[in-house]
Every structure is written in C-alpha cells, then in structure tokens.
Amino acid sequence: MSAAASRVVLQLYRDIVRAHRTLLPPPLRDMGDTYARDEFRRHWKPSTTQPQWQAFVQEWQRYLSMLRGQADLPEASGDIPDSVLESLNPEQKAQLARLKEEAVRAREAILSGKPEQP
C-alpha cells in the first residue's frame, strides 16, 4: 500500500474512533473501538490486495456514514420481500414484530445515550 493510501486508511480509523466517542454510549463505544482496532490490524499486512483494501475501506466508510446518520438505509421491512412476509405463520409474524420493537428500542437508547431499560 502506498504512503498516501496508508494515510487515508489511518484517517478513516481515526474518524471511526472519534465517531464512536461522540455518538455511542460507553458499552457500545468500547465494543466498537475494539472491533474496529482488531479489523484494521488484521488487514494491515502486505498480503492484502488492492481490491481487498478498496472493499474494506468502502465498507468502513459506509459504517461511518451510518453512524453519523448520513447513510441512505432502507427501512427494516424493506429487507424482507413481501412474498416471504406473507408466507410467515402467525407465531413467526409475532416474533418478527417483537424483534422490530426491540431493535427500535435499542436504536432509541443508542441515539439518546441512555442505557436500555429491561
């Protein structure tokens, strides 16, 4: 990797850690920092090819955009085709609804910086 590319990757890592510090509550911040550090270290080796670096950087940039609220993310129900939703039995639909409620509650807790209530 060239020196210029190294600077871009290091700056991306710094931006991610900075975003964790300002946007995530402490337990998630610690987990996110550890995960990012380990991933960047794992990929920081001479055998990583240019296409691998491009994909790696692109995905971490998407993650950073998502953290900052700049990502254009689909609605959760948009990920499941209507044909699949229609094929679910009532118990599966209820479980999916509970999962959605928990995800919304967790997202609100993260955005507010308050711990989740059980």
N, CA, C and O atoms as a GROMACS GRO file, in nm:
protein
  472
    1MET      N    1   0.085  -0.117   0.000
    1MET     CA    2   0.000   0.000   0.000
    1MET      C    3   0.090   0.123   0.000
    1MET      O    4   0.192   0.127   0.068
    2SER      N    5   0.050   0.222  -0.077
    2SER     CA    6   0.130   0.344  -0.086
    2SER      C    7   0.116   0.426   0.041
    2SER      O    8   0.027   0.403   0.123
    3ALA      N    9   0.205   0.522   0.056
    3ALA     CA   10   0.201   0.609   0.174
    3ALA      C   11   0.072   0.690   0.177
    3ALA      O   12   0.013   0.710   0.284
    4ALA      N   13   0.027   0.736   0.061
    4ALA     CA   14  -0.097   0.814   0.054
    4ALA      C   15  -0.217   0.728   0.094
    4ALA      O   16  -0.305   0.774   0.166
    5ALA      N   17  -0.220   0.605   0.046
    5ALA     CA   18  -0.330   0.514   0.081
    5ALA      C   19  -0.326   0.482   0.230
    5ALA      O   20  -0.431   0.472   0.294
    6SER      N   21  -0.207   0.467   0.285
    6SER     CA   22  -0.194   0.441   0.429
    6SER      C   23  -0.253   0.556   0.511
    6SER      O   24  -0.320   0.534   0.612
    7ARG      N   25  -0.227   0.679   0.466
    7ARG     CA   26  -0.280   0.796   0.537
    7ARG      C   27  -0.433   0.798   0.532
    7ARG      O   28  -0.498   0.832   0.630
    8VAL      N   29  -0.490   0.761   0.417
    8VAL     CA   30  -0.636   0.757   0.403
    8VAL      C   31  -0.695   0.654   0.499
    8VAL      O   32  -0.795   0.682   0.566
    9VAL      N   33  -0.635   0.536   0.506
    9VAL     CA   34  -0.685   0.430   0.592
    9VAL      C   35  -0.671   0.470   0.739
    9VAL      O   36  -0.764   0.448   0.818
   10LEU      N   37  -0.560   0.526   0.776
   10LEU     CA   38  -0.541   0.570   0.915
   10LEU      C   39  -0.638   0.681   0.953
   10LEU      O   40  -0.690   0.683   1.064
   11GLN      N   41  -0.663   0.773   0.860
   11GLN     CA   42  -0.758   0.880   0.887
   11GLN      C   43  -0.900   0.823   0.903
   11GLN      O   44  -0.976   0.869   0.988
   12LEU      N   45  -0.934   0.725   0.823
   12LEU     CA   46  -1.064   0.659   0.836
   12LEU      C   47  -1.077   0.595   0.974
   12LEU      O   48  -1.180   0.608   1.039
   13TYR      N   49  -0.973   0.526   1.018
   13TYR     CA   50  -0.975   0.464   1.151
   13TYR      C   51  -0.994   0.571   1.259
   13TYR      O   52  -1.075   0.554   1.350
   14ARG      N   53  -0.920   0.681   1.249
   14ARG     CA   54  -0.934   0.789   1.347
   14ARG      C   55  -1.076   0.845   1.347
   14ARG      O   56  -1.133   0.871   1.453
   15ASP      N   57  -1.133   0.863   1.229
   15ASP     CA   58  -1.270   0.915   1.219
   15ASP      C   59  -1.371   0.820   1.284
   15ASP      O   60  -1.467   0.865   1.347
   16ILE      N   61  -1.349   0.691   1.267
   16ILE     CA   62  -1.440   0.592   1.326
   16ILE      C   63  -1.431   0.598   1.478
   16ILE      O   64  -1.534   0.601   1.546
   17VAL      N   65  -1.311   0.600   1.533
   17VAL     CA   66  -1.294   0.606   1.678
   17VAL      C   67  -1.353   0.736   1.732
   17VAL      O   68  -1.416   0.736   1.838
   18ARG      N   69  -1.333   0.845   1.662
   18ARG     CA   70  -1.389   0.975   1.703
   18ARG      C   71  -1.543   0.969   1.702
   18ARG      O   72  -1.608   1.020   1.793
   19ALA      N   73  -1.600   0.908   1.599
   19ALA     CA   74  -1.746   0.894   1.591
   19ALA      C   75  -1.797   0.807   1.705
   19ALA      O   76  -1.901   0.837   1.763
   20HIS      N   77  -1.725   0.701   1.737
   20HIS     CA   78  -1.765   0.616   1.850
   20HIS      C   79  -1.768   0.699   1.978
   20HIS      O   80  -1.861   0.688   2.058
   21ARG      N   81  -1.667   0.782   1.997
   21ARG     CA   82  -1.656   0.862   2.120
   21ARG      C   83  -1.772   0.960   2.133
   21ARG      O   84  -1.820   0.985   2.244
   22THR      N   85  -1.816   1.016   2.022
   22THR     CA   86  -1.920   1.119   2.029
   22THR      C   87  -2.061   1.067   2.007
   22THR      O   88  -2.157   1.132   2.048
   23LEU      N   89  -2.077   0.950   1.944
   23LEU     CA   90  -2.210   0.904   1.906
   23LEU      C   91  -2.259   0.779   1.976
   23LEU      O   92  -2.378   0.749   1.971
   24LEU      N   93  -2.171   0.706   2.042
   24LEU     CA   94  -2.211   0.580   2.104
   24LEU      C   95  -2.202   0.588   2.256
   24LEU      O   96  -2.114   0.654   2.310
   25PRO      N   97  -2.293   0.518   2.325
   25PRO     CA   98  -2.280   0.509   2.472
   25PRO      C   99  -2.159   0.423   2.507
   25PRO      O  100  -2.115   0.342   2.425
   26PRO      N  101  -2.105   0.440   2.628
   26PRO     CA  102  -1.979   0.371   2.665
   26PRO      C  103  -1.971   0.221   2.635
   26PRO      O  104  -1.870   0.178   2.580
   27PRO      N  105  -2.072   0.140   2.668
   27PRO     CA  106  -2.055  -0.004   2.640
   27PRO      C  107  -2.040  -0.033   2.491
   27PRO      O  108  -1.958  -0.116   2.451
   28LEU      N  109  -2.119   0.035   2.408
   28LEU     CA  110  -2.107   0.014   2.264
   28LEU      C  111  -1.979   0.076   2.209
   28LEU      O  112  -1.920   0.023   2.115
   29ARG      N  113  -1.938   0.186   2.267
   29ARG     CA  114  -1.814   0.252   2.224
   29ARG      C  115  -1.696   0.159   2.245
   29ARG      O  116  -1.612   0.143   2.156
   30ASP      N  117  -1.689   0.097   2.362
   30ASP     CA  118  -1.578   0.005   2.390
   30ASP      C  119  -1.578  -0.113   2.294
   30ASP      O  120  -1.474  -0.151   2.241
   31MET      N  121  -1.695  -0.170   2.272
   31MET     CA  122  -1.706  -0.283   2.181
   31MET      C  123  -1.670  -0.240   2.038
   31MET      O  124  -1.597  -0.311   1.968
   32GLY      N  125  -1.721  -0.125   1.994
   32GLY     CA  126  -1.692  -0.077   1.860
   32GLY      C  127  -1.546  -0.046   1.839
   32GLY      O  128  -1.488  -0.079   1.735
   33ASP      N  129  -1.484   0.019   1.938
   33ASP     CA  130  -1.341   0.052   1.927
   33ASP      C  131  -1.256  -0.075   1.917
   33ASP      O  132  -1.165  -0.083   1.836
   34THR      N  133  -1.289  -0.172   2.001
   34THR     CA  134  -1.213  -0.298   1.999
   34THR      C  135  -1.228  -0.368   1.865
   34THR      O  136  -1.130  -0.416   1.807
   35TYR      N  137  -1.351  -0.375   1.816
   35TYR     CA  138  -1.376  -0.443   1.688
   35TYR      C  139  -1.303  -0.371   1.574
   35TYR      O  140  -1.237  -0.436   1.493
   36ALA      N  141  -1.316  -0.238   1.567
   36ALA     CA  142  -1.251  -0.163   1.460
   36ALA      C  143  -1.100  -0.180   1.466
   36ALA      O  144  -1.036  -0.205   1.364
   37ARG      N  145  -1.042  -0.166   1.585
   37ARG     CA  146  -0.897  -0.181   1.600
   37ARG      C  147  -0.851  -0.318   1.553
   37ARG      O  148  -0.753  -0.329   1.480
   38ASP      N  149  -0.922  -0.423   1.594
   38ASP     CA  150  -0.884  -0.558   1.554
   38ASP      C  151  -0.896  -0.578   1.403
   38ASP      O  152  -0.809  -0.640   1.342
   39GLU      N  153  -1.002  -0.527   1.344
   39GLU     CA  154  -1.020  -0.541   1.199
   39GLU      C  155  -0.912  -0.467   1.121
   39GLU      O  156  -0.856  -0.520   1.025
   40PHE      N  157  -0.883  -0.345   1.161
   40PHE     CA  158  -0.780  -0.268   1.091
   40PHE      C  159  -0.644  -0.336   1.106
   40PHE      O  160  -0.566  -0.340   1.010
   41ARG      N  161  -0.614  -0.387   1.222
   41ARG     CA  162  -0.486  -0.458   1.242
   41ARG      C  163  -0.479  -0.584   1.157
   41ARG      O  164  -0.375  -0.615   1.098
   42ARG      N  165  -0.591  -0.659   1.152
   42ARG     CA  166  -0.593  -0.783   1.073
   42ARG      C  167  -0.568  -0.757   0.925
   42ARG      O  168  -0.508  -0.839   0.855
   43HIS      N  169  -0.614  -0.644   0.877
   43HIS     CA  170  -0.600  -0.615   0.734
   43HIS      C  171  -0.472  -0.539   0.701
   43HIS      O  172  -0.440  -0.520   0.584
   44TRP      N  173  -0.400  -0.497   0.802
   44TRP     CA  174  -0.278  -0.419   0.780
   44TRP      C  175  -0.160  -0.511   0.759
   44TRP      O  176  -0.071  -0.520   0.843
   45LYS      N  177  -0.160  -0.581   0.646
   45LYS     CA  178  -0.050  -0.671   0.616
   45LYS      C  179  -0.021  -0.665   0.466
   45LYS      O  180  -0.109  -0.633   0.387
   46PRO      N  181   0.101  -0.696   0.429
   46PRO     CA  182   0.142  -0.685   0.289
   46PRO      C  183   0.061  -0.773   0.194
   46PRO      O  184   0.051  -0.742   0.075
   47SER      N  185   0.003  -0.881   0.242
   47SER     CA  186  -0.069  -0.973   0.154
   47SER      C  187  -0.208  -0.923   0.116
   47SER      O  188  -0.273  -0.983   0.030
   48THR      N  189  -0.255  -0.815   0.176
   48THR     CA  190  -0.387  -0.761   0.142
   48THR      C  191  -0.378  -0.695   0.005
   48THR      O  192  -0.296  -0.606  -0.017
   49THR      N  193  -0.462  -0.741  -0.087
   49THR     CA  194  -0.458  -0.690  -0.224
   49THR      C  195  -0.532  -0.556  -0.236
   49THR      O  196  -0.608  -0.518  -0.147
   50GLN      N  197  -0.507  -0.488  -0.347
   50GLN     CA  198  -0.572  -0.359  -0.371
   50GLN      C  199  -0.725  -0.372  -0.372
   50GLN      O  200  -0.792  -0.292  -0.307
   51PRO      N  201  -0.783  -0.470  -0.442
   51PRO     CA  202  -0.930  -0.484  -0.438
   51PRO      C  203  -0.983  -0.512  -0.297
   51PRO      O  204  -1.091  -0.466  -0.261
   52GLN      N  205  -0.907  -0.588  -0.217
   52GLN     CA  206  -0.949  -0.612  -0.079
   52GLN      C  207  -0.948  -0.483   0.002
   52GLN      O  208  -1.038  -0.457   0.081
   53TRP      N  209  -0.844  -0.401  -0.019
   53TRP     CA  210  -0.837  -0.273   0.051
   53TRP      C  211  -0.952  -0.184   0.010
   53TRP      O  212  -1.012  -0.117   0.094
   54GLN      N  213  -0.982  -0.181  -0.118
   54GLN     CA  214  -1.092  -0.096  -0.165
   54GLN      C  215  -1.224  -0.137  -0.101
   54GLN      O  216  -1.300  -0.052  -0.056
   55ALA      N  217  -1.252  -0.267  -0.098
   55ALA     CA  218  -1.376  -0.316  -0.037
   55ALA      C  219  -1.376  -0.287   0.114
   55ALA      O  220  -1.478  -0.247   0.169
   56PHE      N  221  -1.263  -0.308   0.178
   56PHE     CA  222  -1.251  -0.284   0.322
   56PHE      C  223  -1.280  -0.138   0.354
   56PHE      O  224  -1.360  -0.108   0.443
   57VAL      N  225  -1.216  -0.048   0.283
   57VAL     CA  226  -1.234   0.095   0.307
   57VAL      C  227  -1.377   0.137   0.275
   57VAL      O  228  -1.438   0.215   0.349
   58GLN      N  229  -1.431   0.087   0.166
   58GLN     CA  230  -1.568   0.122   0.128
   58GLN      C  231  -1.667   0.081   0.235
   58GLN      O  232  -1.756   0.159   0.269
   59GLU      N  233  -1.655  -0.038   0.290
   59GLU     CA  234  -1.749  -0.084   0.393
   59GLU      C  235  -1.734  -0.005   0.522
   59GLU      O  236  -1.833   0.025   0.588
   60TRP      N  237  -1.611   0.029   0.559
   60TRP     CA  238  -1.593   0.108   0.681
   60TRP      C  239  -1.642   0.251   0.660
   60TRP      O  240  -1.689   0.314   0.754
   61GLN      N  241  -1.632   0.304   0.539
   61GLN     CA  242  -1.686   0.436   0.511
   61GLN      C  243  -1.839   0.434   0.520
   61GLN      O  244  -1.900   0.528   0.569
   62ARG      N  245  -1.900   0.326   0.472
   62ARG     CA  246  -2.045   0.311   0.485
   62ARG      C  247  -2.085   0.303   0.631
   62ARG      O  248  -2.185   0.363   0.671
   63TYR      N  249  -2.010   0.230   0.711
   63TYR     CA  250  -2.036   0.220   0.854
   63TYR      C  251  -2.028   0.358   0.919
   63TYR      O  252  -2.114   0.394   1.000
   64LEU      N  253  -1.926   0.434   0.884
   64LEU     CA  254  -1.909   0.568   0.941
   64LEU      C  255  -2.026   0.658   0.901
   64LEU      O  256  -2.076   0.734   0.983
   65SER      N  257  -2.068   0.650   0.777
   65SER     CA  258  -2.184   0.727   0.732
   65SER      C  259  -2.310   0.688   0.809
   65SER      O  260  -2.390   0.773   0.847
   66MET      N  261  -2.326   0.558   0.832
   66MET     CA  262  -2.440   0.510   0.908
   66MET      C  263  -2.436   0.565   1.051
   66MET      O  264  -2.538   0.608   1.104
   67LEU      N  265  -2.319   0.564   1.113
   67LEU     CA  266  -2.306   0.617   1.248
   67LEU      C  267  -2.343   0.765   1.253
   67LEU      O  268  -2.411   0.810   1.346
   68ARG      N  269  -2.300   0.838   1.156
   68ARG     CA  270  -2.325   0.982   1.151
   68ARG      C  271  -2.467   1.016   1.105
   68ARG      O  272  -2.507   1.132   1.104
   69GLY      N  273  -2.542   0.913   1.067
   69GLY     CA  274  -2.679   0.936   1.022
   69GLY      C  275  -2.687   0.987   0.880
   69GLY      O  276  -2.790   1.043   0.841
   70GLN      N  277  -2.582   0.970   0.802
   70GLN     CA  278  -2.578   1.020   0.666
   70GLN      C  279  -2.607   0.911   0.563
   70GLN      O  280  -2.619   0.939   0.444
   71ALA      N  281  -2.618   0.787   0.610
   71ALA     CA  282  -2.638   0.677   0.517
   71ALA      C  283  -2.783   0.674   0.470
   71ALA      O  284  -2.875   0.709   0.544
   72ASP      N  285  -2.800   0.632   0.349
   72ASP     CA  286  -2.933   0.615   0.293
   72ASP      C  287  -2.970   0.469   0.311
   72ASP      O  288  -2.952   0.386   0.221
   73LEU      N  289  -3.023   0.437   0.430
   73LEU     CA  290  -3.052   0.299   0.465
   73LEU      C  291  -3.197   0.265   0.438
   73LEU      O  292  -3.285   0.349   0.461
   74PRO      N  293  -3.225   0.144   0.391
   74PRO     CA  294  -3.364   0.105   0.368
   74PRO      C  295  -3.434   0.081   0.501
   74PRO      O  296  -3.371   0.056   0.603
   75GLU      N  297  -3.567   0.090   0.498
   75GLU     CA  298  -3.646   0.056   0.616
   75GLU      C  299  -3.626  -0.092   0.646
   75GLU      O  300  -3.599  -0.171   0.556
   76ALA      N  301  -3.640  -0.129   0.771
   76ALA     CA  302  -3.618  -0.269   0.811
   76ALA      C  303  -3.708  -0.364   0.735
   76ALA      O  304  -3.662  -0.471   0.692
   77SER      N  305  -3.835  -0.330   0.716
   77SER     CA  306  -3.926  -0.421   0.647
   77SER      C  307  -3.891  -0.431   0.499
   77SER      O  308  -3.932  -0.527   0.433
   78GLY      N  309  -3.818  -0.335   0.445
   78GLY     CA  310  -3.779  -0.339   0.305
   78GLY      C  311  -3.679  -0.449   0.274
   78GLY      O  312  -3.662  -0.487   0.158
   79ASP      N  313  -3.613  -0.501   0.377
   79ASP     CA  314  -3.515  -0.606   0.356
   79ASP      C  315  -3.580  -0.743   0.335
   79ASP      O  316  -3.517  -0.834   0.282
   80ILE      N  317  -3.706  -0.757   0.376
   80ILE     CA  318  -3.776  -0.884   0.364
   80ILE      C  319  -3.881  -0.872   0.255
   80ILE      O  320  -3.972  -0.790   0.266
   81PRO      N  321  -3.869  -0.950   0.150
   81PRO     CA  322  -3.967  -0.941   0.041
   81PRO      C  323  -4.109  -0.971   0.090
   81PRO      O  324  -4.128  -1.051   0.182
   82ASP      N  325  -4.208  -0.906   0.029
   82ASP     CA  326  -4.348  -0.927   0.067
   82ASP      C  327  -4.388  -1.073   0.060
   82ASP      O  328  -4.464  -1.122   0.144
   83SER      N  329  -4.336  -1.144  -0.040
   83SER     CA  330  -4.373  -1.285  -0.055
   83SER      C  331  -4.329  -1.367   0.067
   83SER      O  332  -4.397  -1.461   0.107
   84VAL      N  333  -4.215  -1.330   0.126
   84VAL     CA  334  -4.167  -1.400   0.246
   84VAL      C  335  -4.254  -1.361   0.365
   84VAL      O  336  -4.293  -1.448   0.444
   85LEU      N  337  -4.285  -1.233   0.379
   85LEU     CA  338  -4.370  -1.189   0.490
   85LEU      C  339  -4.506  -1.258   0.486
   85LEU      O  340  -4.559  -1.297   0.590
   86GLU      N  341  -4.560  -1.272   0.367
   86GLU     CA  342  -4.692  -1.337   0.353
   86GLU      C  343  -4.686  -1.485   0.388
   86GLU      O  344  -4.787  -1.543   0.429
   87SER      N  345  -4.570  -1.547   0.372
   87SER     CA  346  -4.559  -1.690   0.399
   87SER      C  347  -4.536  -1.723   0.546
   87SER      O  348  -4.537  -1.840   0.584
   88LEU      N  349  -4.515  -1.620   0.630
   88LEU     CA  350  -4.490  -1.644   0.772
   88LEU      C  351  -4.619  -1.684   0.842
   88LEU      O  352  -4.727  -1.635   0.810
   89ASN      N  353  -4.605  -1.775   0.940
   89ASN     CA  354  -4.722  -1.812   1.019
   89ASN      C  355  -4.741  -1.705   1.128
   89ASN      O  356  -4.652  -1.624   1.150
   90PRO      N  357  -4.856  -1.705   1.195
   90PRO     CA  358  -4.884  -1.602   1.296
   90PRO      C  359  -4.777  -1.592   1.407
   90PRO      O  360  -4.744  -1.483   1.452
   91GLU      N  361  -4.725  -1.706   1.450
   91GLU     CA  362  -4.621  -1.704   1.553
   91GLU      C  363  -4.495  -1.635   1.502
   91GLU      O  364  -4.432  -1.557   1.574
   92GLN      N  365  -4.457  -1.664   1.377
   92GLN     CA  366  -4.338  -1.601   1.319
   92GLN      C  367  -4.359  -1.451   1.301
   92GLN      O  368  -4.267  -1.372   1.322
   93LYS      N  369  -4.480  -1.413   1.262
   93LYS     CA  370  -4.510  -1.270   1.246
   93LYS      C  371  -4.502  -1.198   1.380
   93LYS      O  372  -4.452  -1.086   1.388
   94ALA      N  373  -4.552  -1.262   1.486
   94ALA     CA  374  -4.544  -1.202   1.619
   94ALA      C  375  -4.399  -1.190   1.664
   94ALA      O  376  -4.361  -1.089   1.724
   95GLN      N  377  -4.319  -1.291   1.637
   95GLN     CA  378  -4.178  -1.287   1.674
   95GLN      C  379  -4.106  -1.176   1.598
   95GLN      O  380  -4.022  -1.106   1.654
   96LEU      N  381  -4.138  -1.161   1.470
   96LEU     CA  382  -4.077  -1.055   1.390
   96LEU      C  383  -4.117  -0.917   1.444
   96LEU      O  384  -4.035  -0.826   1.447
   97ALA      N  385  -4.242  -0.903   1.486
   97ALA     CA  386  -4.288  -0.776   1.543
   97ALA      C  387  -4.213  -0.744   1.673
   97ALA      O  388  -4.174  -0.630   1.696
   98ARG      N  389  -4.193  -0.846   1.757
   98ARG     CA  390  -4.117  -0.826   1.882
   98ARG      C  391  -3.972  -0.787   1.853
   98ARG      O  392  -3.916  -0.700   1.919
   99LEU      N  393  -3.914  -0.850   1.755
   99LEU     CA  394  -3.777  -0.818   1.716
   99LEU      C  395  -3.767  -0.674   1.668
   99LEU      O  396  -3.672  -0.602   1.701
  100LYS      N  397  -3.865  -0.632   1.590
  100LYS     CA  398  -3.865  -0.493   1.540
  100LYS      C  399  -3.878  -0.395   1.657
  100LYS      O  400  -3.809  -0.293   1.659
  101GLU      N  401  -3.965  -0.426   1.754
  101GLU     CA  402  -3.981  -0.340   1.872
  101GLU      C  403  -3.850  -0.329   1.950
  101GLU      O  404  -3.812  -0.219   1.992
  102GLU      N  405  -3.782  -0.439   1.968
  102GLU     CA  406  -3.655  -0.439   2.040
  102GLU      C  407  -3.549  -0.360   1.965
  102GLU      O  408  -3.470  -0.288   2.025
  103ALA      N  409  -3.547  -0.374   1.835
  103ALA     CA  410  -3.449  -0.300   1.754
  103ALA      C  411  -3.475  -0.150   1.762
  103ALA      O  412  -3.381  -0.072   1.774
  104VAL      N  413  -3.601  -0.111   1.756
  104VAL     CA  414  -3.635   0.031   1.767
  104VAL      C  415  -3.596   0.083   1.906
  104VAL      O  416  -3.539   0.192   1.918
  105ARG      N  417  -3.626   0.006   2.009
  105ARG     CA  418  -3.593   0.046   2.146
  105ARG      C  419  -3.441   0.059   2.162
  105ARG      O  420  -3.394   0.155   2.224
  106ALA      N  421  -3.365  -0.035   2.108
  106ALA     CA  422  -3.219  -0.030   2.118
  106ALA      C  423  -3.164   0.091   2.042
  106ALA      O  424  -3.073   0.158   2.089
  107ARG      N  425  -3.220   0.118   1.925
  107ARG     CA  426  -3.174   0.233   1.845
  107ARG      C  427  -3.200   0.363   1.920
  107ARG      O  428  -3.114   0.450   1.924
  108GLU      N  429  -3.319   0.375   1.980
  108GLU     CA  430  -3.352   0.496   2.056
  108GLU      C  431  -3.258   0.512   2.175
  108GLU      O  432  -3.217   0.624   2.207
  109ALA      N  433  -3.225   0.402   2.242
  109ALA     CA  434  -3.133   0.408   2.355
  109ALA      C  435  -2.995   0.452   2.310
  109ALA      O  436  -2.929   0.531   2.378
  110ILE      N  437  -2.952   0.403   2.197
  110ILE     CA  438  -2.820   0.442   2.145
  110ILE      C  439  -2.819   0.590   2.109
  110ILE      O  440  -2.726   0.662   2.145
  111LEU      N  441  -2.922   0.634   2.040
  111LEU     CA  442  -2.926   0.775   1.998
  111LEU      C  443  -2.940   0.870   2.116
  111LEU      O  444  -2.887   0.982   2.112
  112SER      N  445  -3.008   0.828   2.220
  112SER     CA  446  -3.027   0.914   2.336
  112SER      C  447  -2.908   0.909   2.432
  112SER      O  448  -2.892   0.996   2.518
  113GLY      N  449  -2.824   0.804   2.416
  113GLY     CA  450  -2.709   0.788   2.504
  113GLY      C  451  -2.746   0.731   2.640
  113GLY      O  452  -2.664   0.729   2.732
  114LYS      N  453  -2.871   0.685   2.653
  114LYS     CA  454  -2.917   0.628   2.779
  114LYS      C  455  -2.915   0.476   2.767
  114LYS      O  456  -2.940   0.421   2.660
  115PRO      N  457  -2.886   0.407   2.878
  115PRO     CA  458  -2.889   0.260   2.872
  115PRO      C  459  -3.032   0.211   2.853
  115PRO      O  460  -3.128   0.276   2.893
  116GLU      N  461  -3.043   0.094   2.791
  116GLU     CA  462  -3.175   0.033   2.767
  116GLU      C  463  -3.238  -0.007   2.898
  116GLU      O  464  -3.170  -0.049   2.992
  117GLN      N  465  -3.370   0.005   2.902
  117GLN     CA  466  -3.447  -0.042   3.017
  117GLN      C  467  -3.493  -0.183   2.989
  117GLN      O  468  -3.543  -0.209   2.880
  118PRO      N  469  -3.480  -0.276   3.083
  118PRO     CA  470  -3.523  -0.415   3.059
  118PRO      C  471  -3.673  -0.428   3.046
  118PRO      O  472  -3.724  -0.538   3.025
   0.00000   0.00000   0.00000
